């Protein structure tokens, strides 16, 4: 499941494969870019912003452009050697193919694809909150944005990319467990928002550079999470069965004993 660290890793793979290379051919399989030809363009860099991937290019006249894609829940990029078999996903999910002399980049089930002047990137990602893995990470700003929605549940607020960019369902569940906070707790009843934001950044940063996501410190199968994906299994701390329920439009996992619900502050009467 693509979360901030997965997209960061994907951007690094594409950067290693394509940065500095001239594109020899491109094949877009989405209506809005179907006639676009990037032959002769140069790849300057590949970067991530939350769950968005930004492939920055130079046109033949050296004008800077950005190929934007969003991975959402099911998107992926793969880099192959020329002549290597493409085995990342079924062929009908391919949305773009970029060929260079040394590599072939294939994008599967990508969303919100757009080609824009790099100067206009903010129109696509400017609404996002601070990027947990970005060079401009600002925990105080992330806390401020979360606190601006006091009545929202903390589970929903952490997933809102306008508050902080990069947290997905896995990290939401794991951070809330580690902080002992119920997903249904209103934001203004969370006892330590700065501590929660700091922990989220540390978890994503710890998994940067590897594909196995772990919040427990173990990379062994079945031991990488405390609550995520462990419905009805015993809590690793207290032994209570982990629960799974809907929260907004996503499922959430939590331990009802280790994460007791905290009511919001009383309503002024």
Secondary structure, 3 states (H helix, E strand, C coil): CCCHHHHHHHHHHHHHHHCCCEEEEEEECCHHHCCCCCCCCEEEEEEEECCEEEEEEECCCCCEEEEEEECCCCCEEEEECCCCCCCCCCHHHEEEEEEECCCEEEEECCEEEEEEEHHHCHHHHCCCCEECCCCCCCHHHHHHHHHCCCCCEHHHHHHCCCCEECCCHHHHHHHHHHHCCCCCCEHHHCCCHHHHHHHHHHHHHHHCCCCCCCCCCCCCCCCCCCCCCCCCCECCCCCCECEEEEECCEEEEECCCCCCCCCCCCCCC
